[in-house]
Amino acid sequence: MATSLGANTYNRQNWEDADFPILCQTCLGENPYIRMTKEKYGKECKICARPFTVFRWCPGTRMRFKKTEVCQTCSKMKNVCQTCLLDLEYGLPIQVRDTGLAVKDEVPKSDVNKEYYTQNMEREIANTDGTRPVGLLGKAPSSSDMLLKLARTTPYYKRNRPHICSFWVKGECKRGEECPYRHEKPTDPDDPLADQNIKDRYYGINDPVADKLLKRASTMPRLDAPEDKSITTLYIGGLGDAVTDTELKNHFYQFGEIRTITIVQRQQCAFIQFATRQAAESAAEKSFNKLILNGRRLTVKWGRSQAARGKESIKDGVSEMGTRLDPVPGLPGALPPPPAHDEEAPANYFNLDPGTSSVLNIALPPPPGINPPPPGFGPPMFHPMGHMAPPMPPPMGMRPPGHIHYPSQDPQRMGAHAAHGARHGD
C-alpha cells in the first residue's frame, strides 16, 4: 500500500501534522470556549488514505462528539469542511456547488492516480496564500444565482444532535434521561436521506441531499414584475436593527438612480423607489432570494400601486407571490342570498296583516284625572284628502274585542292591562 509504514519514506514525510482543523461554523459549534483533543496521525484520510492529525471535540451541550474525517489537503482541494464535507462558502454539498458553478472536477479514485493527483495539488496549494480554492474550482466564476438562493447563511446546530438510541427503539433502554442518545422515532428506512456516505459526497455523485436541493432549486418561486408600469418601488423586508439606509443605498445604487429610500423601523422593512422602471426590474431580478446584508437574508418584493393598497392582498385563493393557497377546512359556507321582494310592495316593518289599513290610529291613554273625550269629538289623526282619504277608524271603545292594531296595545304586555282597566273604570 502506498501509505504503509514501511520503506515509503516520501509519503511518510508528507503526512499531515496540523495545529487546527478546517471546519464550518455548524460543526465547530456555538460554544466559544471549546476544548479539542489532538491525535497526531490518529487515522487515515477516508479519501486519500494517508494518515493525518485527528481532532475531536463536543460542539455544545447535549450534542454528540465530532471529529475530522478527511485530511486538510483533501479539504482544500474541494474547499469543504473536514467533518461534514459541505462547502465552506455556501454550506451546500459539492454536487450542488459544482452544478451551480458549472465545474466538473473529477478526482481520480485509483490508488496510484489518486496519489499523483494529490501531490500535484499539494504543490499548487503551497504556492498560494491558502485563502482561495485551487484547481478548477479556483478558476470558476465567483458566484451563481442558484447558489445564492440555496446558500445557508446561518449555522444549523441541529445537525450536531446525538444519534437515535437503538435500545430505546427496541424498548430496552434503561438509562432514561441520562442516555446520551436521542429517544425519538427513527425516520423511514426507505427515505433516500437515510443512505448517505462520505465518499459519494466528496466525489459529488449519488448524494441524496444534493438531489433534494437541486429539485428545490428547480421549483423555487419567481418574482414577476407587475403589469402596472408606473410601479418602480421595491419592498425590502427582514431588515432587523442593524441594516441602515446607507447599506441599502450602497447595494441598490448599482442598478440605477434611486429616488427615495424609506425605512419603517417598527416593521423592520424599507421601500426603495427607483427613477425608472428598468432599474427597478434589474434590482428585483438580481436581488430576489439573493440579498444578504449583515448576515441576514432580506425579502425582496414589488411594491403596490396606490389603487391596490386598499384592496386585499389575497384574492380567489392566490397570494401576492402567485402561489395557490389551500382552502381552510371547517369554515362555514357562503350565506344564502336574501329573498327577492317586489320593489313596489310596501315594507311591512311590524308584521301586520296585509288586509289591515296602511294608516294606523295610535291612541294614547289620557293622563290620570282627565276623562277621555266622547267618541267622534277627538282631534282628527289625519287630514281628509277627499274621496281618496281612507275611512275613519272606529274609536277604541267601539272596536271588536281582541282586535290589536299595534303591539304596544296588547293587553298581555306589561303596563297595558292596568291602563286598560283604569280607562274602563272611569
Secondary structure, DSSP 8 states (H G I E B T S, - for coil): -TT-SSS-HHHHHTS---SS----HHHH-S-SS--EEEEEEEEE-TTT--EEEEEEE--STT---EE--S-HHHHHHHTB-TTT--BTTT---HHHHHHHHT-------SHHHHHHHHHHHHHHHHTS-SSS--THHHHS-S--HHHHHH---S--GGGG---B-HHHHTT----GGG-SSB-S----TT-GGG---HHHHHHTSS-HHHHHHHHHHHT-------S-TT--EEEEE--TTT--HHHHHHHHGGGS-EEEEEEETTTTEEEEEESSHHHHHHHHHHHTTT-EETTEE-EEEE---TTTTTS-S-BTTB-TTS-B----TT------------TTS---TT---TTS-SS--------TT-----TT-S--SS---GGGS------GGGS-TT--SSGGG-TTSTTHHHHHHHHHH-
